[in-house]
């Protein structure tokens, strides 16, 4: 990993892990507090926020590391040039879906800015919904890198 991109990727992995740990801690704390008959309502709200951020950051980490489920039965039976084109088309579809996620997620974050958490009326729910456009934007960067690498590895018959 190089420079700024490497630092961003390492921070993303660290943040995703921290959000998972924080989510589990909030759920445990909320359960323990309820068991002691002193419920803390905000724990569920915090856990929801941490879950959203952990999900989208982890999705980008998994996408970057090729750890998402993939069905390669048909593509692996194609000739190299056809497989290359199909993979490029798949990346284009992924880019379109992620672009929609950025636009729709930004709109959702904007319209939910006045909505607040039940247990924390002073904090906007946009902190949760912002995970979608941010996560999709990070996945767009990852996908563009995959397209760049894919283009460089094109079969010689394509050049």
N, C-alpha and C positions, 0 to 999 in steps of 0.2 A: 504494500500500500504506500502511496506517495503523499507526502505533505498534508495539505488541508483535507483532502479526500480521506486519507487514512485516519486522521484524527476524528473526522466526522463519523466514519464507520465504527471506530472503536467506541466513541461516545454513544452511538446509537445502541450498540450491543450492551454497554454498561447501563444505559438508561432503561432499556427493555428489561434487563434482569432486576434492576432496582425497583421498577414499577411492579413486577411480579411479586417480589419480596414484600413491598409495601402493601400490595393488595392482600396478600395472605396475612400480614400482620394486622391490617385493619379488620379483616373478617374474624381473626382469632380474638382480637381485642374486643370487638363488638359482642362476640359470643360469650367471652369471659365476663364482660360487664353485665350482660343480661343474666347470666348464671348467678351473679352476685346481687341481682335485683336493682342494678343501677344502669339501665341501658344508655348507651351513647349513640344517638341516632345518626350522627355525622359519619360514623365508621362505614356504613353501607354506601353513603354518597362518595366518600373518598375511595372506597374499594371499586366502585363503578368507574370513576374517573381513571384510576390506575389501571384497571382492566382494559379500558378502551385504548389507552396509550400503549400499554404492553402489547396488545394484540396487533396494532398497526406497525409498531416498530419491529416486533418479532417477525411479522410477515415480510418486511423488507429484508431482514437478516436472512430468513429462510430462502427468499427469492434469490438473493445475491449468492448464497452458498449452494444453490440448486438442490434444496432439501424439500421442495414442494412435490406433491404427488404428480406423476406424469405418466400418461399412457403412451408408450413408444412402439406399440405393436405394429401399427401401420407405417409410421415414418421410418422405422428401422428396416423395413422391407423395400423401401424405395431406393432408386439409384441416388448416388451422392448429390447430383445437381438438383433433382426433384426434392430431396430431403432438405437441402439448403434453402430452396425457395419456400417450402412449406414452413420451416422453422422461422424464416424471415416474416412470412405472413402472420404466423402466430404471435410473433413479437409486436407486429403492427396492431393486431387486435388487442393485445394486452395494453399497449400504449393508449389506444382509444378508450378502453374501459377505465384505465387509471386517470386519463384526462377528464373523463366524465366525473370520476370520483372527486377530483380536485374542485371542479366547478360546482357540482351539487353539494359537496361537503362544505365548501366555502359559503354557499348560500344558506345551508343548514346552520352553520355556526353563526352567521349573521342574524338569521331570524330567531335563533334561540338565545340571543344575547340578553333578552329581558327575562327569560325563564331562569328560575333559581332552583337550587337543590332544596328538597323538603327540610332536611336537617340543618341546612346552612343558607338561610335566605339572603345573605349578603354576597354570595358567590354565584356568578353566572354559570349556567349549564353549558355555555359555549366552550368552557374548558374541556368538556367531554367531547362535544361534537367537532372540535378543532382537530382531534386526532385523525379523523378521516382525511381531510385535505392534506394535512402534513404528511401522514403516512403514504398517501397516494403520490404526493410529490416526490418523496424519497424513493418510492418504487419506480417512478418515471426515470429518475436519475440512474437507478440500477438497470432498468430496461434499456436505456440509451447506451449504457456501457456494454450490455449484452449484445445489442445490435452492432456496435462498433467492433467488438471482438468477433462476432459472427461474420461480419463483412470481411474482416481481415483473413478469416479462415475459409473463405469460399473455395469451392473446388476449382482446380486449374482450368477446367473446360468452360467455366463461367467468365473468365477474364478476357 
